[in-house]
Amino acid sequence: MERIKAAVIGTGFIGPAHIEALKRSGGVDVVAVASAEPEKARAIADEFAITRVYTDWKDAVADKEVQVIHNCTPNNLHYQVNRAAILAGKHIISEKPLTLNSRESADLVKLARTQRVVNAIDFNYRFYPLIQQAREMILRGELGAIFLVHGHYLQDWLFYVTDWNWRLDTKAGGSSRAVADIGSHWCDLMQFVTGQRIESVFAELVTVHTKRNKPAHSVETFKGKESHGDGEFESVPIKTEDAGIVILKFENGTRGVFTVSQVSAGRKNYQSFEIDGSRKSLAWNQEDPNQLWIGYREKPNEILLKDPSLMSPRVNKYAHYPGGHPEGYPDGLKNFFGNVYDFIRSKRNPLKDRPDFPTFEDGHFEMKLVDAVLRSNKEKRWIQV
């Protein structure tokens, strides 16, 4: 197996998650980590035996030994880091959202085509074993005609007015928060599983905390890790949504609806969906990812457990352990990276051969979808994506 050298830029929650998944993927050497927080970067480098630490992301992009860049920076840096990596001829894996707006994402898609680099965006929930199984069942026609798609993506890490994170700042996080951050995952997942694009949206967004207490010192909350510092804070107006409800119309006429929230007490990372067809229904939730509910009218319902021996042979490569051995978030990330790096090793042309992972084109569509949701909320009407 050809070994490929990678650099990870960013040391927040997702940066180390990328590194850990890459270490388990095989055939990848993480040779550099870059961060504006040198002490944190050095600690991560020591933990994962990474030889080089850069305090400027541009140095990681310029490193001649690095073949692949993992962009795990805050949202406002996604465009410039992705663009620099493409121009340097590096393959690029970016966190989402791809950029802060669809104009920037369109530019990245065009540039990646010109440079012919492999590009991917981290919609990693596609790669859970039972998600692949659900998609396979729908593509085989097992559900029949799809009547309705519905679900939620609920969290509580911004529940309190005292919770603070850089995503609350529009300069760093962008004009949308709950929809762009987690709603984009739900929408991508439903389009992947059903095989249908979302055509238009009708949205109602809510900002529960119109002002939040930003700590005077650099203390942040992130997905369960809470700290309120020494009590000194600044009251800051919030311009992005805490929650929202979005009605969807898919390109084949199927209707859908989802609720997104970062202020739902007790929900940590509750991404769930149900797809109702003319023959049966499917339901799944990310916090219990090793079970797929199958609903019937005429007989008892079923639970399909994650087990390679029970799943379609076409998808059981995504289940690495026997039945009864749970797999979850870190394994989805590993499966995603495995597909990307296998594509890179194959030397296939990303312009001619459709990759088996989400690309910048998928990221660009999600940016157009977020734009449509924001416009719909403002104008109070259906907006075509």
N, C-alpha and C positions, 0 to 999 in steps of 0.2 A: 504493500500500500504506500502510495506517495504521501509523504508527510508535508503538511502545509503550515506555514508560520502565520500567526495572527497577532494583532494588537487590539486590546480592549480600551476604549476611551470612555471614562466615566466610572465613578466608584460609589454611586448610590446603591439603592436596593438591587437594581437589575444588573449592574456591572459584574459583581461577584457571582450572580446567578449564571450569567453567560460563561464566566471562567470555569465554574464548577461543572456545568454541562459540557463544555468543550473538553475538559479533562476526562470525562467519561465517554466522550464520543469516539475516541481513538483516531490516530493519524493526524492530530492537530497539536502543534506546539504553540502555546501562548508565550511569546517572547518579550512582550512589552505591555505595560499598563500606563495610562496617562490620566492625570487628574490635576485640577487646580488646588486640591488638598493634598500636599506632599506627604504628610504623616500618614494619612489614611491610605494613600497609594502604596507607600512603602510597607505598611502592615499587610495589605492584601498581597503584595508581591512576595513578602516573606512567607505568608500562609500557603501560597500556591507555587512557590519556587519559580517565580518569574524573575528573569535576570535584569531587565531594564525598566526603569521608572522615569517617565517624562512628566514635567510639570506644565508643559505646553502641548496641547493635542496636535499642533502642527508638526512637532518633532516626530510623533508616532507615524503620522501620514508620510513624512519624508524618509522614514527609516527604510532603506533599500532592501532589507531582509524581510520586511513585513509584506505578505501577499494579500491578506484580508484584514479589513478594518471592521471592528464591531463598535457601532456608534451608540453608546449608552448615556449620552449627555442629556441635560435638560432640553425641553422642546425648542427653545429659542436658538439653540446651537445646531439642531438637526440639519438644517439646510446647508449651512456653510461647511460643516464637517463632511456631510455626504458629498457635496460638490467638490471639495478639495480632494477627497479620496478618489472620486471618479476621474478627475483631471490628472491625478498621479498614477492612474492605471491600476488602482487597487480594486479588488472585489470588495463589495460593501454590504454589510448586514446592519440595518438601522432599526432602532426602536421606533415605535409609533407615538404620536402622529408623525408622518414622514416629514412634514414641514409645518409652518404656522398658517399657510393658506394654499389654495389650489394653484395660484400662479407660480409659486415656488416649486410645488410638487410637479407641475407640468414641465418646468425647466429641467428638473432632475431626470424625469423620464426621457426627455429628448436627449439630454447629455449622456445618459447611460447607454442609450442606443448607439449614439455616435462613437463612444469610446469602446463599446462592446465588452463591458465588464459585467460580471455576474452580480446581480443586485437582489436583495431580499429585505422584507420588512417583517418584524416579529409579531405576526398573528399566530402565536404558538399553540393556541387552543385547538387549532385544526388537527394537531398531531397527537391528541389523546387517542388511545386505541379505540374506544367506543364511539368517538366522533367519526373516525374513519369507517367504522362499521355502520353507523347511522347513514352516512353519505352513500355507502355501497348499497344499503337496503333501498334507499329512495331511488338511486339511479337504476336499480334492477326492477323498479316498479312495484315493490312490495307494499307500499303505502297507497298505491293508486293515485288518483288526483288529489293534490294538496288543497284542503279547504281553508286552513288557517294556520298561521305561525304566531306564537306568542311567548312572552317570557320576561325575564328581569335580569338586571345586573345591579346588585345592591351591596353597598359597603357602609361602614360606620366610622371610618377613620377621620372624617371631618365633621363629626356629630356636634361637638362642642364649639361655642363661639371662640374659645381659647385655642382650638386646634389651628396650627399654622403650617404651611408648606409652600415651597416656591411655586407650585402649580396654581395657587390662588392669585398670583401676580400675573396680569395679562401680558406683561412684557416678557416674562419667562415662559408662561404656560400657553399663551394664546387666547383667542376670543371665546373659546369653548373649553369647558373643563370636564364635567361628568360625561358628556356625550363623546368628546374627542378622546378622553382618557380610557374609559371603560365601555361606553356605548359603541365605540368603533369596533371593539372586540366582538360584541354581541352581533352586530350587523354583519361583520365579515364572516363570523361563524355560521350564521343563518344562510348567507349567500353560498358559502362553501357546501354546507350540508344539503341544501335544496337544489343546488345547481342553477339558481335563478338570481339575477341582479335585482336590486331595489330600484324601482323606476321613479317613485315620487314619495314625498313625506308630508305629514301634517304634525306639527310639533307644538307642545306647550311646555315651556321650561320654567323652573322655579329657583329663585335664590332665597333660601330660607334665612340665612344670616347675611343681611345686606351690609353689615359691618362686622369685622372680626378683630380680635385682639392680637396684633402682631407683636411677638416678644421683642423687647428692646435689644436683647442679645440674640445671637444666632442659635436659637433653640427651635427645633422643628418636630412636628408629629408626622409619622409616615406609616400608614396602614398598621395601626395597633401599637406603635411605639410612641408613647405620650410623655411629654415633659412640658411643664409650664414655666420653667426658668425661675427667676427670683421674684416674679410678680410684676415687674415693670413691663409695660406694653404701650403700644400705640394703636388707637382705633383707626382701622383702615377700611374704606369702602370696598365692597366686593362687586365685581362686574360680570362674573361668570356664574353659571348655573350650579346649584347643589344637587338638583334633581330634575327630572323631566319625564314626560310621556310622549312617545312618538308613534303615530299610526303610519303604516307602511303599505305601499302597493308595489308588488313585484312585477317584473316585465311580462309574466304570463297571466297576470290578473289576480293572482293570489293576494289576499289581504293579510296583514300582520300588525302587531302592536307590541311595544316593549316599554318597560319602566326602568329608568336608570336613576340611581341615587348614591350619594356618598354621605348621607345623613340618616341611614336606617339602622337604629340601634340594634345590636346583636348580629347583624349581617356583616361578616368579615370579607368574604369574596364570593358572594352568592350569585353566580352566573347560571341561569337556568333557562330552559326552553321546552316548549311542547309543540310538536308538529302534528296536526290532525289531518289525516287522509281519508279517502273514501273506503279503504279496506281496514286500516288500523291507524293507531297513533304511536308516536314516540315521545319520550320525555327523558331529560338528563339534567343533572346539575353538577357544577364544577366542584362543589364541596363534598360530593359523594361520587367521584368520577368513574368508579369501577362497576356501576350498575346502569343499565339502560332499560327503562320501563317501556313495555310494549302493551298498548291498550286495545281491547277488542269489544265489540258490542255483543257478539253471539257466544262467547266462551270466556273462561277466566283469563284475567290479564297475566302477563309473564314478566319476569325479571331476567334479563340476559346479563350474566356476570362476565367481567373481563377475563377471558380465558382463550388463548390461541386455538385450542382444540374445538371451541364452540363458535368461533368467528369465521368470517369468510377468509379463505386462503389468500385472497388478494390483499387483505389488510392486516393479517395477523403478524406481519413483520414489525408492526408498531407496538406489539405486546411482547416485551422481552422476557417476561417471567411467566411461569405456569399459573393456572387459575388459583385463586386464594392468596396470591402475592400482589398486594396493591401497587398501582403505579399512578402517578399524578403529575403535578405541575413541573417538577424538575425533569421528568421523563418526556413530557411533551416538548420541552425546550431542547432536550437531547435529540429527539426524533427530528425536529425541525432542522437543527444544525447538521445532522447526519445527511439529510437530503441535499442541503446546500453544498456541503463539502464533497459529496459524491458527484454532484453536477460539475463542480469545479475540476475535480480529478478527471472527469470524462472528456474534458476539453470540448464539450459540445458548445455550439453557437447559441448564446442566449436570445439571439434575434430569430432563429429558425426553430429551435427546439423548445417547446413549452416546458418550463421547469415544474417539478412537482412540489412547489412551495410558493408562498405569496411573494410577489415582486413589487418593485416601485410602482408598476401600473396599478396594482391593487391598493397600494398606499395612496396613490393619486386619486383613485375613485373614492376612497374613504374621505379624503379632504373635500372633494366635491359634495359628498354626502353631508359632511359637517356644515359646509357652507349652506346647503339647502335647508338643513334643520334650523340654523340660526336665522335664515331669511324667513322661513315659515313661522317661527316664533314671533318675529318682529311684525310681519304682515298679516298674521292670523289667517293663512290660507294654504292650500296645497301648493307645493313647489316641486317641480320636476328636477331630478338630479342631473 
